[in-house]
Amino acid sequence: MTAVEFTGVSRHYPGGVRALDGVDLNVERGEMLAIVGPSGSGKSTLLNLLGTLDAPTSGHVRVFGHDVGELTDDQLSALRARTIGFVFQQFHLAPNVYAVDNVADGLLYSGVPARTRVRRARRALERVGLADRAHHRPHELSGGQKQRVAIARAVVGSPPLLLADEPTGALDTASGDAVMRVLRELNGDGVTVVVITHDRELAASLPRRVEVRDGRVVEDSGTSRGAGDPGALGVPPASENPLAPGVAPGPESTWSRAEAGR
């Protein structure tokens, strides 16, 4: 039931910089947790390794059972595309493009036909409470609405793992609370949610808190399954290969099963 496993993971850079140093960390499927730490603590490096955007200098990173150090570039791309959704602080929405099309772009390289991409994008916007903003451009949306569009784009392909990097960092309190409600609802549907933040109050509000300092995990409140129960969501057997064409790479959420029938 492990989504991500770090075993003795270090990431060093030229000049003797130790961004991560011997980290052991397990993220179970269906969890919701915060990785918290100040600037320079190593949490951004952790995010890059969690998302297979970088490789460790030593140690092993396994994502849904796959050791990322043993995968080809094409296999890594496939694993990332099918299993991981990313949400960033700055939204990264295309300007002058309708919200529904920004979300549909999350499926651009998936081989899904254009009409189906748009239909799924509308369902994703509905899921984050923005069905009535489908034909609004980014400059016509509030900061909180932009972030919810970004979340919809991240989950339109139903990835079982969502990585949110400072998702409330650029938002006011009310908008940040609305974004966190959406993330909790997604977790309730079985999505594994990892929030990277420097906000200790936000981190303390989540079921599990992992604190990073000087490239090491200095505190871990322990595995605490979030609201989602992947055991009830049809987790595929271990024999299935997430990199094989047409095979779901992780627990299929209630929402994604409903969407499949549309």
TIKE-964001 format. One record per residue (C-alpha): residue in one letter; z negated, x, y. Coordinates in steps of 0.5 Angstrom, whole numbers, padded with zeros to 4 digits, always signed. Layout:
REM residues N
AZXY...
//
This chain:
REM residues 262
M+0000+0000+0000T+0000+0006+0005A+0005+0006+0010V+0004+0013+0013E+0001+0019+0010F-0001+0025+0013T-0003+0031+0009G-0005+0037+0012V+0000+0036+0018S+0000+0041+0023R+0006+0042+0029H+0006+0049+0033Y+0011+0051+0038P+0013+0058+0041G+0007+0061+0045G+0002+0059+0040V+0001+0052+0042R-0002+0048+0037A+0000+0041+0038L-0003+0038+0032D-0007+0042+0027G-0009+0040+0020V-0009+0033+0021D-0010+0028+0015L-0009+0021+0016N-0007+0015+0012V-0004+0008+0015E-0005+0002+0011R+0001-0003+0011G-0002-0009+0015E-0007-0005+0019M-0007-0005+0026L-0010+0001+0030A-0010+0005+0036I-0009+0013+0036V-0013+0015+0043G-0014+0021+0047P-0013+0024+0053S-0007+0028+0056G-0005+0034+0052S-0009+0031+0046G-0004+0031+0041K-0003+0024+0041S+0005+0024+0043T+0006+0029+0038L+0003+0024+0033L+0007+0019+0035N+0014+0023+0034L+0011+0025+0027L+0010+0018+0025G+0016+0015+0028T+0020+0021+0024L+0023+0024+0031D+0020+0030+0029A+0018+0034+0023P+0011+0038+0022T+0011+0046+0022S+0007+0045+0016G+0004+0040+0011H+0007+0033+0009V+0009+0027+0013R+0010+0021+0008V+0013+0014+0011F+0013+0008+0006G+0013+0014+0000H+0018+0018+0002D+0017+0025+0004V+0021+0026+0011G+0021+0034+0010E+0025+0032+0004L+0030+0027+0007T+0037+0029+0010D+0039+0027+0017D+0042+0021+0014Q+0037+0019+0010L+0032+0020+0016S+0036+0016+0020A+0036+0010+0015L+0029+0010+0014R+0028+0010+0021A+0033+0004+0022R+0030+0000+0017T+0022+0001+0017I+0020+0003+0024G+0021-0001+0031F+0019+0003+0037V+0016+0000+0044F+0015+0005+0050Q+0011+0004+0056Q+0018+0004+0061F+0021-0001+0057H+0028+0002+0057L+0032-0004+0058A+0039-0004+0060P+0040-0006+0067N+0044-0012+0069V+0044-0014+0062Y+0041-0021+0059A+0035-0021+0055V+0038-0024+0049D+0043-0018+0049N+0038-0013+0050V+0035-0015+0044A+0041-0016+0040D+0043-0009+0041G+0037-0007+0037L+0041-0009+0031L+0048-0006+0034Y+0048+0000+0028S+0046-0005+0023G+0052-0008+0021V+0050-0015+0023P+0056-0019+0025A+0055-0020+0033R+0054-0028+0032T+0048-0026+0027R+0045-0021+0032V+0045-0026+0038R+0042-0031+0033R+0037-0027+0031A+0036-0024+0038R+0034-0031+0040R+0029-0032+0035A+0026-0026+0037L+0025-0028+0044E+0022-0034+0042R+0017-0030+0038V+0015-0027+0044G+0015-0033+0048L+0021-0032+0052A+0026-0037+0049D+0027-0039+0057R+0029-0032+0059A+0034-0031+0054H+0039-0031+0060H+0035-0027+0065R+0037-0020+0067P+0031-0014+0067H+0031-0015+0075E+0029-0022+0074L+0023-0021+0070S+0016-0019+0071G+0013-0012+0068G+0010-0016+0062Q+0016-0020+0061K+0020-0014+0060Q+0015-0011+0055R+0016-0017+0051V+0023-0016+0051A+0022-0009+0049I+0018-0012+0043A+0023-0017+0041R+0028-0011+0041A+0024-0007+0037V+0022-0013+0032V+0029-0016+0031G+0031-0012+0025S+0024-0014+0022P+0021-0007+0021P+0015-0007+0017L+0012-0001+0022L+0011-0002+0030L+0010+0004+0034A+0007+0002+0041D+0007+0008+0046E+0002+0006+0052P+0005-0001+0051T+0000-0004+0057G+0000+0003+0061A+0005+0000+0067L+0002-0007+0067D-0003-0011+0070T-0009-0014+0066A-0006-0021+0065S+0001-0018+0063G-0003-0013+0059D-0007-0018+0055A-0001-0022+0054V+0003-0016+0051M-0003-0015+0046R-0003-0022+0044V+0004-0021+0042L+0002-0015+0038R-0004-0018+0035E+0001-0024+0033L+0006-0019+0030N+0000-0016+0026G-0002-0023+0023D+0005-0024+0020G+0004-0017+0016V+0007-0012+0021T+0003-0005+0021V+0002-0004+0028V+0000+0003+0031V-0002+0003+0039I-0002+0010+0042T-0006+0010+0048H-0011+0013+0053D-0015+0007+0054R-0021+0007+0051E-0023+0000+0052L-0016-0002+0049A-0017+0002+0043A-0024-0001+0042S-0021-0008+0042L-0017-0006+0035P-0019-0006+0028R-0019+0001+0027R-0019+0007+0032V-0017+0014+0031E-0019+0019+0036V-0015+0025+0037R-0017+0032+0041D-0014+0039+0042G-0009+0037+0036R-0015+0034+0031V-0017+0028+0029V-0025+0028+0031E-0026+0021+0030D-0024+0015+0025S-0027+0009+0025G-0024+0008+0018T-0019+0004+0015S-0019-0003+0017R-0014-0008+0015G-0011-0012+0021A-0010-0020+0021G-0004-0019+0017D-0005-0019+0009P+0001-0015+0006G-0001-0017-0001A+0001-0024+0001L+0008-0023+0004G+0012-0020-0002V+0011-0013-0002P+0017-0010-0006P+0015-0006-0012A+0014+0002-0012S+0021+0002-0016E+0025+0000-0010N+0028+0005-0006P+0028+0004+0002L+0034+0008+0003A+0038+0004-0002P+0043-0001+0001G+0041-0008+0002V+0033-0006+0000A+0028-0008+0004P+0024-0002+0006G+0017-0006+0006P+0013-0012+0007E+0017-0018+0009S+0014-0022+0015T+0013-0029+0015W+0017-0029+0021S+0023-0025+0018R+0023-0029+0011A+0024-0035+0016E+0029-0032+0020A+0033-0030+0013G+0034-0037+0012R+0037-0039+0019
//
